[in-house]
Amino acid sequence: MGDAIYQFFLYKLDAVNSILEAYTRRISSALDLLHWIYHEPNQEQRYYILLSLHQSREVERSILQEKQLIIDILMALNPDFERTP
């Protein structure tokens, strides 16, 4: 049973890494496009751009927290587990 749980969390870590990579890649592209379109945004546009940037950072922070939790669980289940960046 312990091995199945460990494998589950390895799979979950891989999934979270994929989600994080895809999310940051897509958000970066979207923000680059936004910057290119709005060289000099008005105050309202600037507000929405900053709001979107803040929300993106919050989502990324949540994904990173989940990743850290999974790593902590894997290390508790297997002290020889090696962290990968």
C-alpha positions as CSV (number, residue, x, y, z in Angstrom):
1,M,0.0,0.0,0.0
2,G,2.8,2.4,0.9
3,D,4.4,2.0,-2.5
4,A,1.1,2.8,-4.3
5,I,0.8,6.0,-2.2
6,Y,4.3,7.0,-3.0
7,Q,3.7,6.3,-6.7
8,F,0.5,8.4,-6.6
9,F,2.4,11.4,-5.2
10,L,5.2,11.0,-7.8
11,Y,2.5,11.0,-10.5
12,K,0.9,14.1,-8.9
13,L,4.3,15.9,-8.7
14,D,4.8,15.2,-12.4
15,A,1.3,16.6,-13.1
16,V,1.9,19.7,-11.0
17,N,5.2,20.3,-12.7
18,S,3.5,20.1,-16.1
19,I,0.7,22.4,-15.0
20,L,3.2,25.0,-13.7
21,E,5.3,24.9,-16.8
22,A,2.3,25.3,-19.2
23,Y,0.8,28.0,-17.0
24,T,3.9,30.1,-16.8
25,R,4.6,29.7,-20.5
26,R,1.1,30.7,-21.5
27,I,0.9,33.6,-19.0
28,S,4.3,34.9,-20.2
29,S,3.1,34.9,-23.8
30,A,-0.2,36.6,-22.9
31,L,1.6,39.3,-20.8
32,D,4.1,39.9,-23.6
33,L,1.2,40.4,-26.0
34,L,-0.5,42.7,-23.6
35,H,2.7,44.8,-23.3
36,W,3.1,44.9,-27.0
37,I,-0.5,46.1,-27.6
38,Y,-0.6,48.6,-24.8
39,H,2.6,50.6,-24.8
40,E,1.0,53.5,-22.9
41,P,-2.2,52.2,-21.2
42,N,-4.6,54.6,-19.7
43,Q,-5.3,54.4,-16.0
44,E,-8.2,52.0,-16.3
45,Q,-6.3,49.7,-18.6
46,R,-3.3,49.9,-16.3
47,Y,-5.5,48.9,-13.4
48,Y,-6.8,45.8,-15.2
49,I,-3.3,44.8,-16.4
50,L,-2.0,45.0,-12.9
51,L,-5.0,43.1,-11.5
52,S,-4.4,40.4,-14.1
53,L,-0.7,40.3,-13.3
54,H,-1.5,40.0,-9.5
55,Q,-4.0,37.2,-10.1
56,S,-1.5,35.3,-12.3
57,R,1.2,35.5,-9.6
58,E,-1.3,34.3,-7.0
59,V,-2.2,31.3,-9.2
60,E,1.5,30.5,-9.7
61,R,2.2,30.9,-6.0
62,S,-0.7,28.4,-5.2
63,I,0.7,25.9,-7.7
64,L,4.2,26.2,-6.1
65,Q,2.7,25.7,-2.7
66,E,1.0,22.5,-3.8
67,K,4.3,21.3,-5.4
68,Q,6.1,22.0,-2.1
69,L,3.5,20.1,-0.2
70,I,3.8,17.1,-2.5
71,I,7.6,17.2,-2.2
72,D,7.3,17.2,1.6
73,I,5.0,14.2,1.5
74,L,7.4,12.3,-0.8
75,M,10.3,13.1,1.5
76,A,8.3,11.8,4.5
77,L,7.4,8.6,2.6
78,N,10.9,8.1,1.3
79,P,13.8,9.9,3.0
80,D,16.0,9.1,0.0
81,F,13.7,11.0,-2.3
82,E,15.7,13.6,-4.2
83,R,14.2,17.0,-5.0
84,T,14.4,18.1,-8.6
85,P,14.2,21.7,-9.5
